[in-house]
């Protein structure tokens, strides 16, 4: 078997996103902000959507001040009509959506034995149904020229939370969140197969422990328990999620679809 060696004249170009429109939904959050920054650094025009409109606009201003290209559009992923309308608005203004990154989620924090069906359905509606609608609409507008859809799942879409590491002051990650994030993984596989003829790739990123420094991450005892369960011995830093996103958004991953990249320090490896 022979292999013809081809030396790329500019290897960094594999990750170049210049001229591409990247829509990041949930882009103003703990992981969303560094993701938006990295995508813009690689040349993309980044559209930051978030329920927290002020945060999205502030992030877009900061990126533009740094010489990068970004704008903000408020969006509630619980509103199907709003998703469809904004998708069409972006295409009308930009001509296409090359990459769609969905980082949104919602959960009730109600314990399983006290959760009502309304709370259950509300959690699934935002996290899973919202992901479905975004994937559907992204696929619809990408069919003309191809693209990349990147959905965010979670380590708790692969494994259950360990109740022993949650002290009384922190509620155990709720069941609706894990079920919704597991559903995203199957949805990614399904949509990847259905959209493959149109050169639309669909993949998932599975973050591990990335506690917010303003909430659970402010509790050193809880963080220590998270670290003890992680083979690398520490929790993740927000900037450590961006490489996987840039990879899946770029031509470097042009033969990758229907799968997941786990960024969890080894959490789900044992």
Buried (B, 14 or more C-beta within 10 A) or exposed (E): EEEEEEEEEEEEEEBBBEEBBBBBBBBBBBBBBBBBBBBBBBBBBBBBBBBEBEBBBBBBEBBEEEEBBBBBBBBBBBBBEBBBEBBEEBBEEBEBBBBBBBBBBBBBBBEEEEBEEEBBEBBBBBBBBBBBBBBBBBBBBBBEEBBBBBBBBBBBBBBEBEEEBBEEEBEBBBBBBBBBBBBBBEBBBBBBEEBEEBBBBBBBBBBBBBBEEEEBBEBEEBBEBBBEBBEEEEBBEBEBBBEBBBBBBBEBBEEBBBBBBBBBBEBBEE
